[in-house]
């Protein structure tokens, strides 16, 4: 696995458009691998006042076109992600960040799974993550995590007149790994819905 970071140029019209309609980032990322597309996770991140695009891929890819469209001109930084994955052990504690789409499925006719409905209150958003933690190999440290942002996106789906409306919720704090193998899969595959729109990517840093 490889983690790539691209600094965004917020003076570019294309970048500002993509910040409103994340499908534009997704399209550019997919074009970096025109044949045999593989699983990718991506997310927008802010560090020291600068905004970045984080992309997790199975192999190193050429993101020069993504840099051209949205970046500052600085080359993309790519590092092997396996180095971090190898450090994941049961009982280890980490700072984490997750941008996700917390939903509950409401039963409707002609649907086995139901219709996804976003959790719009902080209490239900927190409850959703607690449930996800139990399924993804980690436990949240009591009183050491919180919801830091909740933001709606609304944009056209492809070239159709249909709109996508999706809620992005950012969680940050401290977690403890309870099942290392399961947690590694969560880091590689993401959590929840909306991965094409920059959601579901869980990252950890600063082992405690």
C-alpha positions, 0 to 999 in steps of 0.5 A, a space after each residue: 500500500 502507498 499513501 500519497 499527499 498533494 498540497 492543494 492550490 486554493 486560488 485555482 478555480 478547479 480546486 474550489 469547484 472540487 471542494 464543493 463537488 468532491 466527485 471532481 477529485 474522484 474523477 481525477 484520481 481514477 484517471 491516474 490508473 486508466 486500466 485495471 482500476 483498483 481500490 483507492 481511498 482518499 480524503 481532504 486534510 488540513 495541516 498547518 493552515 494548508 489543505 491536502 489531498 490524501 490518497 491511499 493506493 495498492 501501488 504507486 501511481 502517477 498523480 502529476 495530472 491531479 497536481 496540475 489540476 488542483 495542486 500548488 505545483 509541488 510534486 506529490 509525496 508518496 510513502 510506503 504505507 506498509 511500514 505503518 501497518 506493520 506497527 499495528 499491534 493489539 493494545 497499541 494506542 493511536 491518534 486517529 482521524 476519520 471522515 465518514 458518512 454515518 447513516 442508519 438504514 430505514 426499511 422501505 418497500 422493495 429494498 432488503 437493506 433499506 434507505 440510508 438516512 444520515 445521522 444529523 445529531 452529534 449524539 447519533 454520530 458518536 453512537 455510530 462510530 462506537 458501533 463501527 469501532 466494535 466491528 473494525 478492531 478498535 476501541 475508542 478511549 473514553 472522553 478522548 475523542 469527538 466530532 470535530 466537523 459536520 458538513 453537507 455536500 450537494 452536487 450533480 451525479 455525473 452529467 445527469 440532473 440527479 443530485 447527490 446529497 451526502 453528510 461528511 462527519 469528521 472524528 478525531 481522538 485516541 483509539 486502542 487496537 483490539 484486533 490488529 488484523 481487523 484494524 489493518 483491513 479497516 485502514 486499507 479498506 475504509 469504514 462506511 459509505 461514500 468512499 468515492 466522495 472522499 469519505 471512509 478513510 481512517 488514518 492514525 499517527 503518533 502511537 501512544 
